[in-house]
Amino acid sequence: MISLTSPVETWAHRLPAGVKLAALSLATIGLFALQDPWELALAFAAVVALVLTGGSKFAAGAARSLRILLPFLALIALWHGVTGQVAEGIAVALRLLAALTLANFVTMTTRLTDMVAVASWLLAPFRRFGLSTRALELSVALVVRFTPSIARKGGLLTEAWRARSARRAGWQVVMPLAALAIDDAEHVAEALRARGGLEPPDTTG
Amino acid sequence: MERNLTHVALFAALIAGLGLIPKFTLAFGVPITAQTLGVMLAGTVLGAKRGALACLLFIALVALGLPLLAGGRGGLGVFASPTVGFLVGWPVAAFVTGFIVERWRGNLALVSSIASVIGGILVLYVFGVIGMSVTLGKTLPEAVLLVTAFIPGDVIKAVLAGLITSALARSRPASVLSRG
């Protein structure tokens, strides 16, 4: 499966993932504390400058991922245009843009394996209380493996529907798709049990 | 144990898969994706705990940077966008939905539909509205106003979740773990 990491190598790819995530958390808290549109404009300009250091191709990718904000920006413009609180509207829009761009920047410059490493470091304390990270790692692998498989089966079901009906398939394919997912789950469970199951091999002795 | 794990993982994959099948649009033009239908089904089919875990696993993978949300979205930006509450609320929504189906032993289709309305709409919208109000700088009643357009589509999804759950109970009787 394709992850959202940018193929364009930037300097930020080489920073440790934990540092980037910590900085992102602090910066996001900071953005929500700011209220003044001028300060937020400055913050957004800084974020844009940060993204531009990755080059034009990288920046174009970052800009594309902002498209999901368009309906919300239109909404803010409409709302604050009608109520007349224009400065507040600009502040809200800038804060959203800056926070989203910054978060996407971290995702785009961090490899999946580095993210997983940070996640397992964060979960390490729970291991002491008996949380099995083995089960967690296995389920992550299963989702990554089976998402394309289920999507393909969904596509096949949609095609089968289209071959038989003049109308477009919709929710009708969800039930057979769920049944197929359940069948897969049963088969994988059996396969796991046949290979010794989830119990970790005894390495203490 | 193995069965629990694979059901949780496969439902997380199902939610992701549902984001990839084409959107269906309601008569009055509100586009809905099937992913929240998957969240409701996680609750009604897997039950409270497993349903919540499936959603939690899904959200964790989105945060790590996999494009599992409808339209190939994912990554940390999702958690800074106005719809963050509707995603973060999924595990709780699935838990509440599953909890009701586990405890209320009535007609499965009807109970699942009602449970999906309570968990997948009422509970989920509490999270969604709070998220919108924080990110968009609106008061809670104003944020409620912004999301009302999506309620009819979600009610339809809740009814479908009920129908699909009872159909699954007929075709795969052992699979509805919430009634196991």
Contacts between the chains, C-beta under 8 A, distances in Angstrom:
chain1	res1	chain2	res2	distance
A	1	B	66	6.4
A	1	B	67	8.0
A	2	B	67	6.8
A	3	B	65	5.0
A	3	B	66	5.8
A	3	B	67	7.3
A	4	B	65	4.8
A	4	B	66	7.3
A	4	B	67	5.5
A	4	B	74	5.6
A	4	B	75	4.6
A	5	B	65	6.3
A	24	B	76	6.7
A	28	B	80	6.3
A	32	B	134	7.4
A	65	B	73	7.9
A	65	B	75	7.6
A	65	B	77	6.2
A	68	B	71	7.7
A	68	B	73	6.3
A	68	B	81	6.3
A	69	B	81	6.8
A	69	B	82	7.9
A	72	B	81	7.7
A	72	B	82	5.0
A	72	B	136	6.9
A	75	B	136	7.8
A	75	B	146	7.1
A	76	B	136	6.7
A	79	B	138	7.9
A	88	B	137	6.7
A	91	B	137	7.3
A	92	B	136	5.9
A	92	B	137	4.3
A	95	B	137	7.8
A	96	B	80	7.5
A	96	B	81	7.5
A	96	B	82	7.0
A	96	B	135	6.3
A	96	B	136	7.6
A	99	B	80	4.0
A	99	B	135	7.9
A	100	B	77	4.8
A	100	B	80	4.8
A	100	B	81	5.8
A	101	B	77	7.8
A	102	B	80	7.5
A	103	B	75	7.0
A	103	B	76	3.9
A	103	B	77	4.2
A	103	B	78	7.9
A	103	B	79	6.5
A	103	B	80	4.4
A	104	B	75	6.0
A	104	B	76	7.1
A	104	B	77	4.0
A	106	B	76	5.5
A	107	B	65	4.8
A	107	B	74	7.7
A	107	B	75	3.3
A	107	B	76	4.9
A	107	B	77	6.4
A	108	B	75	7.5
A	110	B	65	6.8
A	112	B	64	6.3
A	112	B	65	5.7
A	112	B	66	7.3
A	115	B	64	4.4
A	115	B	65	5.7
A	116	B	64	6.4
A	119	B	60	7.2
A	119	B	64	6.5
A	135	B	5	5.7
A	138	B	5	6.6
A	138	B	9	7.7
A	139	B	5	5.7
A	139	B	8	6.1
A	139	B	9	4.2
A	139	B	12	7.5
A	139	B	57	5.8
A	140	B	57	7.3
A	140	B	60	7.8
A	140	B	61	6.7
A	142	B	5	7.8
A	142	B	6	6.7
A	142	B	9	3.7
A	142	B	10	7.1
A	142	B	13	7.1
A	143	B	9	5.3
A	143	B	12	4.7
A	143	B	13	4.9
A	143	B	16	7.0
A	143	B	57	6.4
A	143	B	58	7.4
A	143	B	61	6.0
A	144	B	61	7.6
A	144	B	66	7.3
A	146	B	9	7.0
A	146	B	10	6.0
A	146	B	13	4.0
A	147	B	13	4.6
A	147	B	16	4.3
A	147	B	17	6.1
A	147	B	68	6.7
A	149	B	13	7.6
A	150	B	10	7.7
A	150	B	13	5.1
A	150	B	14	5.8
A	150	B	16	7.3
A	150	B	17	3.5
A	151	B	16	7.4
A	151	B	17	4.5
A	151	B	20	4.2
A	151	B	21	7.5
A	153	B	17	7.6
A	154	B	17	5.3
A	154	B	18	7.4
A	154	B	20	6.6
A	154	B	21	4.5
A	155	B	20	7.9
A	155	B	21	7.2
A	158	B	21	6.2
A	158	B	22	7.3
A	168	B	22	7.9
A	168	B	24	7.4
A	170	B	24	3.8
A	171	B	24	6.7
A	171	B	34	7.0
A	171	B	37	7.2
A	171	B	160	5.1
A	171	B	164	7.9
A	173	B	21	6.7
A	174	B	18	6.9
A	174	B	34	6.1
A	174	B	37	6.3
A	174	B	41	7.8
A	174	B	160	7.2
A	174	B	164	5.9
A	175	B	163	7.9
A	175	B	164	4.5
A	175	B	167	5.1
A	175	B	168	6.6
A	177	B	14	6.9
A	177	B	17	6.8
A	177	B	18	7.5
A	177	B	21	7.8
A	178	B	14	6.2
A	178	B	41	6.0
A	178	B	45	7.1
A	178	B	164	6.4
A	178	B	168	6.0
A	179	B	168	6.1
A	179	B	171	5.8
A	179	B	172	5.8
A	179	B	175	7.6
A	181	B	10	4.7
A	181	B	11	6.7
A	181	B	13	6.8
A	181	B	14	4.3
A	181	B	17	7.6
A	182	B	7	7.3
A	182	B	10	7.1
A	182	B	45	7.7
A	182	B	168	7.2
A	182	B	172	5.5
A	182	B	175	4.4
A	183	B	172	7.6
A	184	B	6	7.8
A	184	B	10	5.4
A	185	B	3	7.3
A	185	B	6	4.2
A	185	B	7	4.6
A	185	B	9	7.4
A	185	B	10	3.9
A	185	B	11	7.8
A	186	B	3	7.3
A	186	B	6	7.5
A	186	B	175	7.8
A	188	B	6	4.4
A	188	B	9	7.9
A	188	B	10	7.3
A	189	B	2	4.4
A	189	B	3	4.3
A	189	B	5	7.5
A	189	B	6	4.3
A	189	B	7	7.7
A	190	B	2	8.0
A	192	B	2	4.4
A	192	B	5	7.7
A	192	B	6	7.0
A	193	B	2	5.2
A	197	B	1	7.1
A	197	B	2	5.6
A	198	B	1	5.4
A	198	B	2	5.7
A	198	B	5	6.6
